[in-house]
Amino acid sequence: MSRWLDRLTGRASSDTLSARLAHYPAYRAPHGGLPASWTLAQANANFDHLMGEREHRLRILGELLRDYAIDIAGPLAGESYASTLDALHRWVNEAWPALHDRSLAKREVWLASSRSGREVVYSLVLDLSLFLGEIVVRRRAGYAWAVNLDETDRQDEMPSYKRTVVMRPAVGSMPAPVVLDFEEMVASRYWNPESVSDRIRNTWAEAVNDAVSGAYEAAWR
């Protein structure tokens, strides 16, 4: 009865989300382990596989979010995305604290995650990052999915190095590319679901808006 009422009202409880994640289709990359250990060929293979699975993963995410009255199809088709990002922010605030597992909510676990089994939450994290990134690449010329091979990021041991990100190459007066690691942005909300500042600020929307508006390039200039 509770499940039926959740669907009828367009809401689902955090317990329902936990149960659904137990059956959420896992995303499995060709090469696992820490990205820093990948060869260039392995990083590119992971990128090619993710790009090939992108639409499928977005459909999986869309099916899950429909239970929470959150529509991603409209924004992906070019409709306004503001209300969807607001709805995602509220959903994360309400439902994700119950998903938090201290043994999983660590950067090193995420980076080496299989995204399956106990770690399937990181498949959800990935899928949400694909949605956020797609909003940007479909609306702002110059941004595209890419493997981050920026030498400065390698030297700084940035977690985005050798991973798939949304990137705008350095052009003109820009001294460095714009690198948007949406997967890390989403993962950080899982790591700290009770963060007061993140519960107030919609940091995902801020990042998307700054990319779509051109604010990142303007800041470099």
N, C-alpha and C positions, 0 to 999 in steps of 0.2 A: 504494500500500500504506500509506504514512504517513497519508494522508487517511482511509483506511478505519479504521486503528487509532485515530486521533484520535476518530472518531465512535463507535467501539466502546467506548472507555474513557470517553467523555464529556468528553474534553479536546481542545483544538486548540492548535496552536503559534502563536506570535506571527507567524510567516511566513504561516500560513494566515489569520490575521486581516487582515494587510496585503493579501493577495490578495482576500479577501472584500470588504474595504472598497472596492476598485477597482470592484466591481459593486454596492455598497450603494445602494439607491434614494435619490437626493438629495431633500431637502426644499427646495422653492423657494417663497419668500414672494412675495406680489404686489409688494411694494416692497422694494428693496434699499438698499444704502448705509448710512451711519452713522445710527443711530436719531435722533440729535440733529437731523438734517436733515429728518426726516419731519414732515409736517403731522399734525394730530390725526386727520384723516380717514384718512391713510395708516397711522398707528399702529393705528387701530381696524380697518382692513381687514386688516392683518397678523394682528391678534389673532383676528378672526373666521375667517380662513382656517386658522390653526393649530388653533383649537378644532374646526373642521370636520374636520380631518385627524388629530386626536388619536388616535382609536382605530386608524386605519390605521397611523399611525407606531408605535404600541405593538405592533401585530402584526408589523411589520417588525423591530423590536428583539427581540421574543420569538423570532422565527425564527433570528436571528443567535445569540442567547444560548443557545439549546437546544444548539448545537454545543459549548458549554462547560459543559453540565450546570447551567445557571442558569435557574431557573424564575421568570418574572415573572407568569404567569397566576394563580397561587395568591394572592399578595399583592394583586393587583388585584381578586380576587374576595372579599377580606376575610380571607384566611388570614394567619397570622403572617408578617411580612416580615423578621424579624431575620436568619434564615439566608441569605436572598437578598441582603441588603445586605452580609453578611459575605463571601459568595461573590463579589459584585461587587468588593469591596475587594481580595480576593486576585487576581482576574482582572486588575484594573487594574495592580496591582503587578507581575504576571508578564508581561503582554502589551503594556502601553502604552509602555514605554520604547522598544520597537522601532518604534512608530508615530511617535515624536517627530520632527518636522521643524522645525528652528530657524527656517526662513523663514516657517512657518505659525503657530508657537506664540507668537503675540503678541496682546495684547488688541485692538490696532487692526485686525489682520487678522480676528480673530473677529467684531468688531462689524460690519464691513462685508462679511463673508463671503457668498458666493453659496451656500455649503454644497454645492457640486458640484465635479466635476473634482478637481483637487488638494486642494480644500478640503472634500471629502466627509466628512472626519473630523468636521467641525462639524455634519453631519447626525446622526451617531452621538451627538455631545455633546448635541444638542437632544433626541433621542429618550430618552436616559438621564435628562435633566432632566424630561421629561414623566412618566416612570415615578416618579421621586422625588416630584414634585409631586402626582401622583395619589394616592400613599399618604397624603399629608397631607389633601388636600381630601375624600377619601372617608372619613376617620376623625375629623377634628376640625371640628366645626361652627364656622362663622364664617370659615374660610379658603376662598378661591376663586381661580380664575385671573382675572387682571385686567391691564389696561394700567396701568403705574405712571405716574401723573400727579402724584405728590406734589411740591409746589412746593419743598420743602426739598431733595429729591433733584435737582431741576433746577438749583437754585442751587449745589449742591455738585458738579454735573457727574457725578453717579453714572451708571455704565453701564446701570443698570436703567431709567433714565428713558425713557419712551415704549415700553418693551419689555414683553413678556408675562412676568409673574411670578406667584407665589402670594402672595396678600395677605390680611391680616386688617385691616379698617378700624379706625381709631382710635375707640374707644367708651369711654364712662364716663371713668375716670381716665387712660386711655392718652393720652399727649400726641401720639403719632404712630402711623401704621399700622405693622404688622409686614410687612416686605417681604422675601420669600425669593426670591432670584434663583438658582434651582437651575441654570440654564444656565451662569451664571458659575462656580458652584461646581464643576461638572463640567469646564468648560473649563480651570479653573486646574489641575486634575490633569493635563490634557494638556500644559499649558505647562511644568509642573515634575514630570514623572513620577518623577524620582529624589529628590524632596524627602524627607528622612529623616523629618520629623515627619508628613507626610501618608502615608507608607508605614506608619508605626506606628499613627497615629490614623485611625479610620474617620470622617472628617469628614462624609461624606454621611449616615451613620447618625446621627451626633450631631445634625445639623440636623433630620433627619426626626423623631427622637425628641423633641427639644425642642419641635417644633411640635405633634406629636400629644399630648404630655403636658400642654401648656398652659404650658410653662416660659417661652416668650417673653412671653406676656401677663403672667405673674406677675412677670417681671423689670421690665416697665414699671411695674407697680403698686408 
